[in-house]
Amino acid sequence: MSSKEQLLAKIENRTACIGVVGLGYVGLPLALEFAKAGFHVIGYDVSERVVKALNSGKSHIQDVSSGELAKLVKSGKFEATADEARMREMDAISIAVPTPLAKTRDPDMGYVLAAADAIGRNCRSGVVVVLESTTYPGTTRELLQPKLEAAGLTVGEDVFLAFSPERVDPGNPTWNTKNTPKIVGGITPACTEVATALYATCLETLVPVSSTETAELVKLLENTFRSVNIGLVNEMAIVCDKLGVNIWEVIDAAATKPFGFMKFTPGPGIGGHCIPLDPHYLAWKMRTLNYKTRFIDLASEINSEMPALVVRKVAQALNEEKKAVNGSRILVLGVAYKKDIDDMRESPALDVIRLLEQQGADVVYHDPFVAKFREDGHEHASVPLTNEELTRSDAVVIVTDHSSVDYQRVLNMAPVVIDTRNATARLSAGKGRVVSLASPSPFVVA
Ligand SMILES: NC(=O)c1ccc[n+]([C@@H]2O[C@H](COP(=O)([O-])OP(=O)(O)OC[C@H]3O[C@@H](n4cnc5c(N)ncnc54)[C@H](O)[C@@H]3O)[C@@H](O)[C@H]2O)c1
């Protein structure tokens, strides 16, 4: 039997040992899906802290319950390790390590390269390797394939290499790792076949495409689409502000069109490990080919200006109360980058807080999902959302509209509320004024 036939048989009868490299938001749920499908799964992570917690049944990922994890650890279906040599046991390896941007906004491929080096050192014939980390088109062929070939292996014959982007949407109650259709593109048709067979054991819908570059670009199109449309609707919010029109009413009315329109909502800026970063991977790749991706650059520019717009709204609202930002106590409600999750990566709240503090405000925050965070060497801790806190604040800024917050109480107690998410739209008027992201401002000359 060929390497491919042997590997397909091991996948089919669940005797393949599955490895997942990087046990974060993407890797851990994937590892557990494989374990639930009946495989023995080894999760490899460089963080001893993560490994120790997982082996004791404690999940650090909100969408993965510790109860479910503990059951799989106890049954021996899942184990975590920081020992690179355990990669030799793996028949399939999915890589889900971070792909951040460097300070220059160029791709930081350090994590992918470190994982690829470790796999190259420990790989053998009869293994399928799948990169899941979001990256620029060409990464799988240019960075991973040479590492496997340096180990004397022929891709498509001895080992199989593919790219399959993760589409996880943290906090989404409907769509998860298992039921979200998954794109798979291999270096050769045999690579696509093996990787598709692997994921078909635990995921509901597979979408094979013709190459790794296609699969890499699918992910970047999806996230660029979101970034550009959020940028467009944020610009519409600025337009509405200047025209004195309610942006939310415009969007809701436009969304009644049954075709040709997709609803996006404005906000204080974009966050998370995907939308603010991924389009820059494509922009960087295109710069190397002397092409400027104008939509990506413009959307990024508009989206990254939103925190400053929020701060201008706060300043205007305080000014109308004859107060200055300098010395005012400002309560930021919600610091996670989106509602009902605990992820603060790239959160626009960080910019809003920094800009307010730069102007001398005394900023505190409340977030039911984020007890504390560290930024610029400074520790911030969530304050309880008491009536006293709401009353003593000069202004409350709703940056993230977590569902569990009682916004009617906020309106009843706070002197001024700057609502960047339309969280208070259907509530009764309270004590103070509500300023929307797109409220007409008395200081704007139309
Ligand atoms: N979080 C999301 O919502 C999401 C969605 C789709 C795609 N992605 C992409 O998936 C990839 C992973 O993102 P994430 O959010 O899961 O990251 P994460 O930071 O939550 O997890 C990454 C894990 O990889 C580990 N790691 C780092 N270097 C390693 C190495 N060399 N070997 C083994 N482990 C290593 C880290 O310790 C960490 O536990 C990124 O490319 C991201 O763009 C993320």
The ligand as a Tripos MOL2 file, in Angstrom:
@<TRIPOS>MOLECULE
LIG
   44    48     1     0     0
SMALL
NO_CHARGES

@<TRIPOS>ATOM
      1 N1         -9.4340   33.6090   17.1590 N.am      1 LIG1
      2 C1        -10.1930   33.5950   16.0810 C.2       1 LIG1
      3 O1        -11.3500   33.9710   16.1580 O.2       1 LIG1
      4 C2         -9.6530   33.0950   14.7430 C.ar      1 LIG1
      5 C3        -10.5670   32.8060   13.7250 C.ar      1 LIG1
      6 C4        -10.1110   32.3290   12.5070 C.ar      1 LIG1
      7 C5         -8.7400   32.1900   12.2970 C.ar      1 LIG1
      8 N2         -7.8410   32.4980   13.2870 N.ar      1 LIG1
      9 C6         -6.4220   32.3040   13.0150 C.3       1 LIG1
     10 O2         -5.9800   31.1340   13.6760 O.3       1 LIG1
     11 C7         -4.6220   31.2890   14.1110 C.3       1 LIG1
     12 C8         -4.5290   31.0360   15.6030 C.3       1 LIG1
     13 O3         -5.3080   32.0150   16.2680 O.3       1 LIG1
     14 P1         -5.8400   31.8180   17.7600 P.3       1 LIG1
     15 O4         -6.8460   32.9040   17.9760 O.co2     1 LIG1
     16 O5         -6.2360   30.4040   17.9850 O.co2     1 LIG1
     17 O6         -4.4920   32.1350   18.5740 O.3       1 LIG1
     18 P2         -4.2310   31.9290   20.1530 P.3       1 LIG1
     19 O7         -3.2580   32.9700   20.5330 O.co2     1 LIG1
     20 O8         -5.5270   31.8340   20.8780 O.co2     1 LIG1
     21 O9         -3.5420   30.4880   20.2490 O.3       1 LIG1
     22 C9         -2.3260   30.1970   19.6780 C.3       1 LIG1
     23 C10        -1.6070   29.1730   20.5440 C.3       1 LIG1
     24 O10        -0.4290   28.7850   19.8340 O.3       1 LIG1
     25 C11         0.6110   28.6010   20.7890 C.3       1 LIG1
     26 N3          1.8950   28.6550   20.0680 N.ar      1 LIG1
     27 C12         2.6120   29.7270   19.6850 C.ar      1 LIG1
     28 N4          3.7110   29.3370   19.0200 N.ar      1 LIG1
     29 C13         3.6980   27.9890   18.9870 C.ar      1 LIG1
     30 C14         4.5570   27.0120   18.4270 C.ar      1 LIG1
     31 N5          5.6440   27.3460   17.7360 N.pl3     1 LIG1
     32 N6          4.2450   25.7190   18.6090 N.ar      1 LIG1
     33 C15         3.1320   25.3740   19.2730 C.ar      1 LIG1
     34 N7          2.2650   26.2470   19.8280 N.ar      1 LIG1
     35 C16         2.5440   27.5470   19.6600 C.ar      1 LIG1
     36 C17         0.3850   29.6970   21.8060 C.3       1 LIG1
     37 O11         1.0070   29.3810   23.0390 O.3       1 LIG1
     38 C18        -1.1560   29.6970   21.8980 C.3       1 LIG1
     39 O12        -1.6260   28.8320   22.9200 O.3       1 LIG1
     40 C19        -4.2200   32.7000   13.6930 C.3       1 LIG1
     41 O13        -3.5680   32.6560   12.4540 O.3       1 LIG1
     42 C20        -5.5430   33.4160   13.5270 C.3       1 LIG1
     43 O14        -5.4620   34.4800   12.5960 O.3       1 LIG1
     44 C21        -8.2840   32.9360   14.5180 C.ar      1 LIG1
@<TRIPOS>BOND
     1     1     2 1
     2     2     3 2
     3     2     4 1
     4     4     5 ar
     5     4    44 ar
     6     5     6 ar
     7     6     7 ar
     8     7     8 ar
     9     8     9 1
    10     8    44 ar
    11     9    10 1
    12     9    42 1
    13    10    11 1
    14    11    12 1
    15    11    40 1
    16    12    13 1
    17    13    14 1
    18    14    15 2
    19    14    16 1
    20    14    17 1
    21    17    18 1
    22    18    19 2
    23    18    20 1
    24    18    21 1
    25    21    22 1
    26    22    23 1
    27    23    24 1
    28    23    38 1
    29    24    25 1
    30    25    26 1
    31    25    36 1
    32    26    27 ar
    33    26    35 ar
    34    27    28 ar
    35    28    29 ar
    36    29    30 ar
    37    29    35 ar
    38    30    31 1
    39    30    32 ar
    40    32    33 ar
    41    33    34 ar
    42    34    35 ar
    43    36    37 1
    44    36    38 1
    45    38    39 1
    46    40    41 1
    47    40    42 1
    48    42    43 1
@<TRIPOS>SUBSTRUCTURE
     1 LIG1         1 GROUP 0 **** ****
